[in-house]
Amino acid sequence: PRETRVERVVHPAMPEDIPEPAQEGAVEVTYETLGDLVQRLEACVRKHMGYHP
């Protein structure tokens, strides 16, 4: 088994930091993007480590 370390970088933001038209639905888009990135990362890890559930 290989140990994988993931560091999380968080930048605080306030609603007033986001332009008005982008506020609506911004959270959903962020979660969709993160979900896609997680799936791609998992696929890459499986490919390179030879893990197939």
N, C-alpha and C positions, 0 to 999 in steps of 0.2 A: 504493500500500500504506500502511496505517495501522499505526503501531507501538502495540502493546498491552503494557502493563507490569502484571504481577501480583505483588503483594507477598504473601509467605507469613508468616503469624503463627503461631508455634508456642509453645504453653504446655506446659512439661514436666509430666508426671504420672507418678506411681508406681502400681503395682497396688494398693497399700494405700489410695490416694486414691479408688478406685472401690468403691462398695458391693458386697459379695459376689455377690448375685444378678445384678448387671449385668455382672460380669466375663466370664462365659462368653458367647462370641459377640459381644462388644463390638467387636472388631477387624473382624469381617465386616460388621457393621452400619455401621461407620464407612466402610469401603471402598465399600459399596453406596451410601451417602449421597453420598460424594465423587464416585463414578462418575456418579450421577444429576445432580449439580450440574455436572460437566464437560460432560455431554451437553447440558444446558440452556444452558450458556454458549456452547458451540459453535454450537448452533442459533440463538441470539440473534445471535451474531457474523455467521453466514451471512446471516441475515435482514436485518440492518442494513447489511451491507457488500455485499450483492448477490452473494455467493459461493455458487455451487452446483456441487459436484464432479460 
